[in-house]
Amino acid sequence: MFPLAVLGPAALFFIAGGLHFVMPGFFDRIMPPWIPNARLATYVSGAFEIAGAIGLLIPATRVAAAWGLIALLAAVLPANIHMLNEARAANASAGYIAGLWVRLPLQPLLMWWVWRVAIRR
């Protein structure tokens, strides 16, 4: 049986993954400086997001895809922190910086959402 609940995270990750290929420069810029090849990391993370999204839709791969997406969300957290630090160093607007602060707790919330709809039954 196909649970409709997986459609939300699958769509979110499919679109987000696609954006890595449509506008890679944005994602390259938020990579921490210790990443040796930002463009490669952008493409790989985008491909994993798309693969995870598709995997959520296939019952036989749903649980593995969910765990993969949870691991990916943990792996990209340093890029989100780097993005916040760069914005603060550049004296970005208070609203933008506030948005980046709000984004940080969204990572565990997304992890929970994926776990809830795809792993916990």
PyRosetta script that sets phi, psi and omega in degrees:
from pyrosetta import init, pose_from_sequence

init()
pose = pose_from_sequence("MFPLAVLGPAALFFIAGGLHFVMPGFFDRIMPPWIPNARLATYVSGAFEIAGAIGLLIPATRVAAAWGLIALLAAVLPANIHMLNEARAANASAGYIAGLWVRLPLQPLLMWWVWRVAIRR")
pose.set_psi(1, 141.9)
pose.set_omega(1, -177.9)
pose.set_phi(2, -96.9)
pose.set_psi(2, 110.2)
pose.set_omega(2, 178.4)
pose.set_phi(3, -76.6)
pose.set_psi(3, 125.4)
pose.set_omega(3, -179.8)
pose.set_phi(4, -62.8)
pose.set_psi(4, -21.6)
pose.set_omega(4, -177.9)
pose.set_phi(5, -61.8)
pose.set_psi(5, -25.4)
pose.set_omega(5, -179.0)
pose.set_phi(6, -77.3)
pose.set_psi(6, -13.1)
pose.set_omega(6, -179.0)
pose.set_phi(7, -62.8)
pose.set_psi(7, -38.2)
pose.set_omega(7, -179.1)
pose.set_phi(8, -60.5)
pose.set_psi(8, -59.5)
pose.set_omega(8, 180.0)
pose.set_phi(9, -65.8)
pose.set_psi(9, -33.4)
pose.set_omega(9, 178.5)
pose.set_phi(10, -62.1)
pose.set_psi(10, -44.7)
pose.set_omega(10, 179.3)
pose.set_phi(11, -64.6)
pose.set_psi(11, -43.6)
pose.set_omega(11, -179.4)
pose.set_phi(12, -59.0)
pose.set_psi(12, -48.7)
pose.set_omega(12, -177.5)
pose.set_phi(13, -72.1)
pose.set_psi(13, -32.6)
pose.set_omega(13, 177.9)
pose.set_phi(14, -65.3)
pose.set_psi(14, -45.1)
pose.set_omega(14, 179.9)
pose.set_phi(15, -67.3)
pose.set_psi(15, -46.9)
pose.set_omega(15, -179.7)
pose.set_phi(16, -61.4)
pose.set_psi(16, -41.8)
pose.set_omega(16, 178.3)
pose.set_phi(17, -63.8)
pose.set_psi(17, -41.0)
pose.set_omega(17, 178.1)
pose.set_phi(18, -62.5)
pose.set_psi(18, -36.1)
pose.set_omega(18, 179.3)
pose.set_phi(19, -62.7)
pose.set_psi(19, -26.4)
pose.set_omega(19, 177.1)
pose.set_phi(20, -62.3)
pose.set_psi(20, -27.5)
pose.set_omega(20, -179.4)
pose.set_phi(21, -94.5)
pose.set_psi(21, -26.8)
pose.set_omega(21, -179.5)
pose.set_phi(22, -79.2)
pose.set_psi(22, -40.7)
pose.set_omega(22, -179.2)
pose.set_phi(23, -133.5)
pose.set_psi(23, 64.9)
pose.set_omega(23, -175.4)
pose.set_phi(24, -63.7)
pose.set_psi(24, -28.6)
pose.set_omega(24, -179.0)
pose.set_phi(25, -58.2)
pose.set_psi(25, -38.6)
pose.set_omega(25, 178.2)
pose.set_phi(26, -59.5)
pose.set_psi(26, -47.3)
pose.set_omega(26, -177.7)
pose.set_phi(27, -71.9)
pose.set_psi(27, -33.7)
pose.set_omega(27, 176.1)
pose.set_phi(28, -58.7)
pose.set_psi(28, -41.7)
pose.set_omega(28, -175.5)
pose.set_phi(29, -67.9)
pose.set_psi(29, -24.1)
pose.set_omega(29, -178.4)
pose.set_phi(30, -93.2)
pose.set_psi(30, -0.6)
pose.set_omega(30, 177.2)
pose.set_phi(31, -70.0)
pose.set_psi(31, 136.2)
pose.set_omega(31, 175.8)
pose.set_phi(32, -60.8)
pose.set_psi(32, 151.6)
pose.set_omega(32, -176.4)
pose.set_phi(33, -63.6)
pose.set_psi(33, -20.3)
pose.set_omega(33, -179.8)
pose.set_phi(34, -78.8)
pose.set_psi(34, -4.9)
pose.set_omega(34, 174.1)
pose.set_phi(35, -78.5)
pose.set_psi(35, 119.5)
pose.set_omega(35, -173.1)
pose.set_phi(36, -69.2)
pose.set_psi(36, -30.8)
pose.set_omega(36, -177.5)
pose.set_phi(37, -135.6)
pose.set_psi(37, 91.1)
pose.set_omega(37, -174.7)
pose.set_phi(38, -60.1)
pose.set_psi(38, -41.7)
pose.set_omega(38, -178.0)
pose.set_phi(39, -63.7)
pose.set_psi(39, -42.5)
pose.set_omega(39, 177.9)
pose.set_phi(40, -62.2)
pose.set_psi(40, -43.6)
pose.set_omega(40, 178.6)
pose.set_phi(41, -62.6)
pose.set_psi(41, -37.9)
pose.set_omega(41, 177.2)
pose.set_phi(42, -61.0)
pose.set_psi(42, -49.4)
pose.set_omega(42, -178.3)
pose.set_phi(43, -66.6)
pose.set_psi(43, -41.1)
pose.set_omega(43, -179.4)
pose.set_phi(44, -65.1)
pose.set_psi(44, -45.6)
pose.set_omega(44, -179.8)
pose.set_phi(45, -65.8)
pose.set_psi(45, -37.4)
pose.set_omega(45, 176.3)
pose.set_phi(46, -63.8)
pose.set_psi(46, -42.7)
pose.set_omega(46, 178.6)
pose.set_phi(47, -63.5)
pose.set_psi(47, -40.2)
pose.set_omega(47, 178.4)
pose.set_phi(48, -66.7)
pose.set_psi(48, -36.5)
pose.set_omega(48, 176.8)
pose.set_phi(49, -64.0)
pose.set_psi(49, -44.0)
pose.set_omega(49, 178.9)
pose.set_phi(50, -65.3)
pose.set_psi(50, -45.0)
pose.set_omega(50, 179.0)
pose.set_phi(51, -61.6)
pose.set_psi(51, -41.9)
pose.set_omega(51, 178.0)
pose.set_phi(52, -63.9)
pose.set_psi(52, -40.1)
pose.set_omega(52, 178.2)
pose.set_phi(53, -61.4)
pose.set_psi(53, -46.6)
pose.set_omega(53, 178.8)
pose.set_phi(54, -65.0)
pose.set_psi(54, -41.2)
pose.set_omega(54, 178.9)
pose.set_phi(55, -60.7)
pose.set_psi(55, -34.0)
pose.set_omega(55, 177.3)
pose.set_phi(56, -63.4)
pose.set_psi(56, -28.1)
pose.set_omega(56, -176.4)
pose.set_phi(57, -82.7)
pose.set_psi(57, -12.8)
pose.set_omega(57, -177.3)
pose.set_phi(58, -105.2)
pose.set_psi(58, 115.7)
pose.set_omega(58, -176.0)
pose.set_phi(59, -52.4)
pose.set_psi(59, -39.1)
pose.set_omega(59, -177.2)
pose.set_phi(60, -68.7)
pose.set_psi(60, -22.2)
pose.set_omega(60, -177.8)
pose.set_phi(61, -113.5)
pose.set_psi(61, 0.5)
pose.set_omega(61, -172.0)
pose.set_phi(62, -56.7)
pose.set_psi(62, -49.7)
pose.set_omega(62, -176.0)
pose.set_phi(63, -66.8)
pose.set_psi(63, -44.7)
pose.set_omega(63, 178.7)
pose.set_phi(64, -62.7)
pose.set_psi(64, -41.6)
pose.set_omega(64, 178.6)
pose.set_phi(65, -63.5)
pose.set_psi(65, -39.9)
pose.set_omega(65, 179.3)
pose.set_phi(66, -62.7)
pose.set_psi(66, -45.9)
pose.set_omega(66, 178.7)
pose.set_phi(67, -63.5)
pose.set_psi(67, -37.6)
pose.set_omega(67, 176.6)
pose.set_phi(68, -63.0)
pose.set_psi(68, -42.0)
pose.set_omega(68, 178.6)
pose.set_phi(69, -67.6)
pose.set_psi(69, -36.8)
pose.set_omega(69, 176.9)
pose.set_phi(70, -63.2)
pose.set_psi(70, -43.4)
pose.set_omega(70, 177.1)
pose.set_phi(71, -63.7)
pose.set_psi(71, -40.2)
pose.set_omega(71, 178.4)
pose.set_phi(72, -62.8)
pose.set_psi(72, -42.7)
pose.set_omega(72, 178.2)
pose.set_phi(73, -60.4)
pose.set_psi(73, -38.8)
pose.set_omega(73, 176.8)
pose.set_phi(74, -67.8)
pose.set_psi(74, -38.2)
pose.set_omega(74, -177.5)
pose.set_phi(75, -69.0)
pose.set_psi(75, -30.5)
pose.set_omega(75, -177.6)
pose.set_phi(76, -89.0)
pose.set_psi(76, -4.0)
pose.set_omega(76, 178.6)
pose.set_phi(77, -57.0)
pose.set_psi(77, -39.7)
pose.set_omega(77, 176.9)
pose.set_phi(78, -59.5)
pose.set_psi(78, -33.8)
pose.set_omega(78, 177.7)
pose.set_phi(79, -66.1)
pose.set_psi(79, -37.8)
pose.set_omega(79, 178.1)
pose.set_phi(80, -67.5)
pose.set_psi(80, -38.9)
pose.set_omega(80, 177.4)
pose.set_phi(81, -67.2)
pose.set_psi(81, -42.1)
pose.set_omega(81, 177.8)
pose.set_phi(82, -60.4)
pose.set_psi(82, -42.3)
pose.set_omega(82, 179.5)
pose.set_phi(83, -60.0)
pose.set_psi(83, -42.2)
pose.set_omega(83, 177.7)
pose.set_phi(84, -64.7)
pose.set_psi(84, -46.2)
pose.set_omega(84, -179.6)
pose.set_phi(85, -62.3)
pose.set_psi(85, -40.6)
pose.set_omega(85, 178.9)
pose.set_phi(86, -64.9)
pose.set_psi(86, -41.4)
pose.set_omega(86, 179.6)
pose.set_phi(87, -64.6)
pose.set_psi(87, -40.9)
pose.set_omega(87, 178.8)
pose.set_phi(88, -65.8)
pose.set_psi(88, -41.5)
pose.set_omega(88, 180.0)
pose.set_phi(89, -66.1)
pose.set_psi(89, -29.9)
pose.set_omega(89, -179.0)
pose.set_phi(90, -90.2)
pose.set_psi(90, 7.4)
pose.set_omega(90, -178.0)
pose.set_phi(91, 52.7)
pose.set_psi(91, 46.9)
pose.set_omega(91, 176.8)
pose.set_phi(92, -64.5)
pose.set_psi(92, 168.0)
pose.set_omega(92, -177.8)
pose.set_phi(93, -61.8)
pose.set_psi(93, 151.8)
pose.set_omega(93, 180.0)
pose.set_phi(94, -60.8)
pose.set_psi(94, -36.7)
pose.set_omega(94, 179.6)
pose.set_phi(95, -64.9)
pose.set_psi(95, -41.7)
pose.set_omega(95, 178.8)
pose.set_phi(96, -64.6)
pose.set_psi(96, -46.0)
pose.set_omega(96, 179.5)
pose.set_phi(97, -63.1)
pose.set_psi(97, -40.8)
pose.set_omega(97, 177.4)
pose.set_phi(98, -61.1)
pose.set_psi(98, -40.9)
pose.set_omega(98, 177.7)
pose.set_phi(99, -61.7)
pose.set_psi(99, -38.0)
pose.set_omega(99, 178.3)
pose.set_phi(100, -69.3)
pose.set_psi(100, -35.4)
pose.set_omega(100, 175.2)
pose.set_phi(101, -64.3)
pose.set_psi(101, -41.6)
pose.set_omega(101, 179.7)
pose.set_phi(102, -65.0)
pose.set_psi(102, -33.7)
pose.set_omega(102, -178.1)
pose.set_phi(103, -64.2)
pose.set_psi(103, -33.4)
pose.set_omega(103, -175.9)
pose.set_phi(104, -58.1)
pose.set_psi(104, -48.6)
pose.set_omega(104, 179.0)
pose.set_phi(105, -72.3)
pose.set_psi(105, -9.0)
pose.set_omega(105, 176.2)
pose.set_phi(106, -68.7)
pose.set_psi(106, -27.1)
pose.set_omega(106, 178.9)
pose.set_phi(107, -58.1)
pose.set_psi(107, -53.9)
pose.set_omega(107, 178.7)
pose.set_phi(108, -65.4)
pose.set_psi(108, -30.8)
pose.set_omega(108, 177.0)
pose.set_phi(109, -65.5)
pose.set_psi(109, -42.1)
pose.set_omega(109, 176.0)
pose.set_phi(110, -64.5)
pose.set_psi(110, -39.2)
pose.set_omega(110, 177.1)
pose.set_phi(111, -59.6)
pose.set_psi(111, -45.8)
pose.set_omega(111, 179.4)
pose.set_phi(112, -62.0)
pose.set_psi(112, -43.5)
pose.set_omega(112, -178.2)
pose.set_phi(113, -59.9)
pose.set_psi(113, -47.5)
pose.set_omega(113, 178.9)
pose.set_phi(114, -61.6)
pose.set_psi(114, -46.2)
pose.set_omega(114, 179.2)
pose.set_phi(115, -59.8)
pose.set_psi(115, -45.3)
pose.set_omega(115, -176.3)
pose.set_phi(116, -62.5)
pose.set_psi(116, -43.7)
pose.set_omega(116, -174.8)
pose.set_phi(117, -87.6)
pose.set_psi(117, -20.7)
pose.set_omega(117, -172.5)
pose.set_phi(118, -117.0)
pose.set_psi(118, -25.3)
pose.set_omega(118, -175.9)
pose.set_phi(119, -108.2)
pose.set_psi(119, -52.9)
pose.set_omega(119, 179.4)
pose.set_phi(120, -73.0)
pose.set_psi(120, 128.5)
pose.set_omega(120, 179.9)
pose.set_phi(121, -114.6)
pose.dump_pdb("model.pdb")
